[in-house]
């Protein structure tokens, strides 16, 4: 699973955060790692230098194999909190999306049963 982190010019100290963010993403999405080819992170400061609560936005996009990309967004007061919230949302989203793909509704088909 390839992880790419993108930021706007208003996020400071991203060099020190990158390895920590990559570890959090890899750990949080580890159970889906064999089904995801890439994860892209977009961190931005909505209010630029003005400050304010919940002005850091994290857009997290995962690319599952064989299907369309899945994206979630979370806003928080700090980049760390925004990323953590986005990772939690992505876990739920992937569980829902990939869980549907891997499980047939109602169980096995009668056609798959052994004849008597």
C-alpha angles and dihedrals in degrees: 000000000000117000121201122184121200126182138180122239093265098066108092128204096019092148091066092044098049099082092043091049092048090051092049092049094045091048095044095048098033095115089058096043094107090053098045125072099186144002121204123196125199115190120186142165108231096198096039108210097346097089127211138147122298094007097131112091127196120193111191120193123187124191111210117198113261098009144070121286118271121217136189133178133207132180125203143150096266135030090243093055092044091053094046091051092048092050091052091049091048091052090056093043094050092045088055097042099041094036090060091050094052101044127063115220112254098009130268122357122249087236090065094056122103115257117246 
